[in-house]
């Protein structure tokens, strides 16, 4: 099953920035939706995950 897993804080951030519901964010990340907004959600989620990963110090 295709799914992008991110923390609820990041989901809220995406929801607020794109002015869409948390349910829309969740369904976009689960690939239920494939609209332009859903693609924006997935792109934003990827960018936020990369940003989080860059903060990890090894």
N, C-alpha and C positions, 0 to 999 in steps of 0.2 A: 504494500500500500504506500503510495506516494504521500508524503507529509513533511512539512517544515516545522520543526519543533523549536519554539522560542519561549522565553520566560514571559509570564503574564504582564510584567512591567513594560516589556517591549511591545507586546500586543496593544496595551493601552496607549503607548506613545504613537504607534502607527494609527490607531483609531482616532486619536486626537488630531494628528497632523493631516490626515486625509479626510477628516470629518465624516467618518463612517462608523457603524456600530461594531462592537466587539464580536458579535456573531458573524458579521460579514468578514472581519479579519480572520476569524477562526476557520470559516468555511473556505476562504481564499487560500489559506495555508494548507488546508486539506485537499485542495484542488477540486472542490465541489463546484466553485465558481471559476470561470475562465474569461471574465470580462476585462476591459481595460483597467478598471479599478483593482481587480484581483491580481493582475500582472504587476501593477504598481505596488501592491501589498507585498507580494513575493520578492520583488526587487528590493524594496525597502528592508524587508526582513533579512535578506542576504547581506545588504550593506551594514546593517546593525550588528549582525553576527560577526562579520569580518572585523568591525570596529572593536567589538568585545574581545575577540581573539587576539587582536594586536595589543591589548592591555595586559595580557598574560606575560609575566616575566619568568623566565626559566633560568 
